[in-house]
Amino acid sequence: MKKTHAKHTTPQAQENYYEQFRAKAEEKEDHIMVKMANKLELSPCMLARIILDKYLNLTGLSKEGGEDGGVNNFRLTISHLMRNPTEIDDPILAREVLECNVADEHYGPIVDSIKRSIGFEYEVKLKKWCDDNGLPFLGEDQMRLRGFDKTPDVKLEIPIAINGQVITWIESKASFGDMESHRAYMNDQFWCYTNRFGPGLVIYWFGYIEELDTHGEDGIMLSDRLPSHFVTMDLSI
């Protein structure tokens, strides 16, 4: 999807997909978007967003202005309608978007909800491990109350050492650590945590590309599981 996304979102492609959708809708076909997405080898929800984007532009909510102005409001409107297709004015389009949400196994609101649920499950697992091992920590909500804008899942109140490396924070990622996502996490999160709190541990619960584990000396250790052995740092010395 990432490789082919650009060719599907050109103005010409959007116009073509929307015209195809409208023509089939006028012929009263069923399951239009799902069939189109399968033929195009495109995610149904991505196709639904493309067609919804075109529909909203044609019905008056433009990217340049919009009811509240700006591209961000337009994108938020699309995301809201993808999650709540019954609010789409066109009943055929509303039904088709709902079908795409149900049919799509990789993208869309339902998949996002599943990912968030799995992510929360593994965060709970990490915090339970801290409690079971008597490790006091601060969670994200507690850290935000203290004014931190960048917050790992767990900030250890007392550092630990794993294989001789000090760990002051732990981040849980219920995903596979691939090159692209890891690079984004490094720039948006991990370096920020290291600069603010010191060295830490990132757990990719579903594995990661081993070649990515190159920043241990810089304070970012990677793992695919909770530590089996660690040493608690004695701060009283």
N, C-alpha and C positions, 0 to 999 in steps of 0.2 A: 504493500500500500504506500509506503514511504517513497519507494522508487518511482511509482507511476502517478503519485498524487498531483504533481505539477501539470501534467498533460490533461488531467480531468478538470482542472479549475481555471483554464484559460477562458476568456470571454466567449470565444467561439464554441468551446465545448459546452459551457453552461447554457448558451442559447440553444444549441443543438439538443441537449438532454431535455431541456424544458419543453421545447417544441414537440419532441417525441412523446413526452409524458402527456402533454395536452391533447395531442392527436389520439392517443390510445384511450385517454379518459373520455373523449367525445364519442369514441366507439364503444364505450362502456365495458372495456376490458377489466379484468380483475388482476390483482397482484402485479400491477404494472411495474412499480419500482424494483421489487425483488427480482422479477424476470430481467429487467434492464441491467440491474447490478450484476447478476450472474453472467449475462452475456458480455458485459464490459470487464468482468473480473475485478469488480470494484466492491468495496464494502457497502452494503445496503444503506447504512446510516450516513456514510459519506455522500452517497448519491442523494439521499433525502435532504441533507444540509445544502447541497448544491442547488437542488430544485427549489427548496424553501427560500434560499437566498434570492434566487431569481424572482420568485413569486412576490416576496416582500418588496423588492425594488419596483416591480411593475405595479404594485398596489399602493405605492406612495411613500414607503419608508426607505429612504435612500441612505447610502453609507455616508455621503457627504454631510447631510443635514440630520435627518431623523427627527422624530418627535422631540427628543431631548438633545439632539445634536451629537455627532461624532461616531467614529467607527466602533468604539467600544460598546456603546449602547446598542448598536445594530447587532453586534456579535452576541451580546447578552440576550437580546430578544430572540435570536435564532436558537441559542442554547435553551432558553426557557420553553420555547415552543416545541423543541425536540423532546424535552422532558414532559411536556404537557400538550400533546397534540390535539386534545379536545378543544383547546382554545384557538386553534387555527380556523379562520372564517370559512374556508373552502372545505366542505365536508368530505369530498373525494380525496383531497390532499391530506386532510387530517387522518383519514382511514389508512392511506398509503404510508404515511410517516409512522403510524402506530405499528403497522405490519413490519416495517423495516426495523424498528426497535426490537420487536419480538424475534425476528429472523436472524439478526446479526449476532454472531457468536464472538466477535472480536472487538467491535467498537460500539459506541452508543450509550445511552443512559443506563440501561439494564446492566451492561458489562461494567460500566463505571461504578455502579452500586456494589456489584460483586467484588470488584477490586478493592473498594474502600472497606468492605466488610472483612475481606481476607487480611488487608493491611492492619485493621484494628485488632483482629484476632492475634496476629503475631506481635503487635505492640503489647498486648495483655500478657502474652507468653514471656516477653522480655522483662516486663515489670515484675511478674510473678517470680522469675528467676532471681531478680535482685532482692526481692523480699525473702525468698527462701534461703538466700545466702547471707542475709543480714547486711545488705549493702544499702545504706541510705542514699536517696536520690531525689532529684527534682524532675517532674514531668513537664511537658510543654506548657500546659495551662499555668502551672506555678511560675514558670520562667517568664511567661508573658506578663503576669501580674507584677513581676519585678522589673518590667520594662525592656526585656530582651526581644529584639525583632527576629533574630535567627535562633531557632531553638531545636536542638536534637531531641530525639524521643526520650532519652535518659541522660541527665547530667549528674554524674556521680558526685556525691558530697565528699566522699573519701576515695581518692584514686586507687586503682588496682594495677597490677603489673601482669602482663601476659607474655610469656616467653622473653622476659626481660624488658618489654616495652611498656611504658606507663600509659594507662588509659584513663581519661577523665570524662569521656562521654561515649555513648553507644547509640548508633542509628540503626533502626530496623527497616529493611526494604523487602517486602513480600513480593519479590520479582527476581528475574534473572538479570545479572549484571552484564549487559552487552556494552560494546564500545561507545555507542552514541548516548545511551541513557547515562552511563557512568560519567562521561565527559560533562554532560549537563549537570549532574548532581555535584560533581567536583566544583564547578564554577559557581553554582547557585547556593550550595549548602556546605559541602565538606570543608572547603578552604575557609569559609566563614567561621565554622565551628572551631577549627584548629586555631585560627587567629585570635578568637575570643577566649576559648577555654583550654587550649592545649591539645595534646594528641588524643586520638579516639579510635573507636572500632566501628566499622560498618559491616552489618550482617546482611548479605544477600541470601535469603532463605532458600531460594531455588537455584543457587549456584551462580558462578560468574566466570568470565574468561580469565584464566590464570595470568595472562600477560598484563592484565590491568593492575595487578598487585605490585606496583612499583614505587609506592609513596610511603612505605613503612618508615623509612628514615626521616621523612618529612612530617610524620605524625598521623598518618591515615592507614590503619591496618584493615585488611579485608578478610572476611570469613564467611562460611555458609552455615554456621551453627553457633550455638552459645558456647562460651569457653568451658572446657572440662576441668582445667586447672588454672588457677590464678593466685596471686599473692596480694593481700591487702596492704596498702601503704600505711605505715605508722607515722602520722603527722605530729605526734607528741615529742618526737626526738628532736 
